[in-house]
Amino acid sequence: MGSSRSARSCRSPSTYHAHVAKRRDPAKLSAPARQDACLKIEVWRVFDQNFSVYGVRKVWRIKKAGSLKRV
């Protein structure tokens, strides 16, 4: 009845290994993915500095105003 396959085995082996390689070595990520990772740090910084109450709209306004550091 039930499937005994783990969630990991649902991916094809080549896709799984590529995913793990990117997690281990961020240099293998695409340029947009690397930039997103850097921006994620800045977004969390703004969120934490504002007592964790800033939502998506306020963080987006700060980004548009140029207050977030660009990489």
C-alpha positions as CSV (number, residue, x, y, z in Angstrom):
1,M,0.0,0.0,0.0
2,G,2.3,2.7,1.2
3,S,5.5,3.7,-0.5
4,S,8.7,3.0,1.4
5,R,10.7,5.5,-0.7
6,S,12.2,8.3,1.2
7,A,11.8,11.9,0.1
8,R,15.4,12.0,-1.0
9,S,14.9,9.2,-3.4
10,C,12.1,10.9,-5.3
11,R,14.6,13.0,-7.2
12,S,16.7,11.6,-9.9
13,P,20.2,10.8,-8.8
14,S,21.8,13.4,-11.0
15,T,19.5,16.2,-9.8
16,Y,20.0,15.2,-6.2
17,H,23.8,15.2,-6.4
18,A,23.8,18.6,-8.2
19,H,21.6,20.0,-5.5
20,V,23.9,18.7,-2.7
21,A,27.0,20.0,-4.5
22,K,25.5,23.5,-4.7
23,R,24.6,23.4,-1.0
24,R,28.2,22.3,-0.1
25,D,29.9,24.8,-2.5
26,P,28.1,28.1,-3.0
27,A,30.5,28.9,-5.8
28,K,28.5,26.4,-8.0
29,L,25.3,28.5,-7.6
30,S,24.2,30.7,-10.4
31,A,25.0,34.5,-10.2
32,P,21.3,35.4,-9.4
33,A,21.2,32.7,-6.7
34,R,24.4,34.0,-5.1
35,Q,23.0,37.5,-5.2
36,D,19.7,36.3,-3.6
37,A,21.7,34.7,-0.8
38,C,23.5,38.0,0.0
39,L,20.3,39.9,-0.2
40,K,18.6,37.4,2.2
41,I,21.2,38.3,4.8
42,E,20.5,42.1,4.4
43,V,16.7,41.5,4.6
44,W,17.1,39.6,7.8
45,R,19.3,42.3,9.2
46,V,16.6,45.0,8.5
47,F,13.9,42.7,9.9
48,D,15.9,42.1,13.1
49,Q,16.9,45.8,13.6
50,N,13.2,46.7,13.5
51,F,12.1,44.4,16.3
52,S,11.0,41.7,13.8
53,V,7.9,43.6,12.9
54,Y,8.7,44.8,9.4
55,G,6.7,43.0,6.7
56,V,7.3,42.4,3.1
57,R,6.1,45.8,2.0
58,K,8.3,47.8,4.3
59,V,11.4,45.8,3.5
60,W,10.6,46.2,-0.2
61,R,10.3,50.0,0.3
62,I,13.7,50.0,2.0
63,K,15.2,48.0,-0.8
64,K,13.7,50.4,-3.4
65,A,15.1,53.4,-1.5
66,G,18.5,51.9,-1.7
67,S,19.1,51.2,2.0
68,L,20.0,47.6,1.4
69,K,23.6,46.9,0.4
70,R,24.1,45.7,-3.1
71,V,26.6,43.0,-3.9
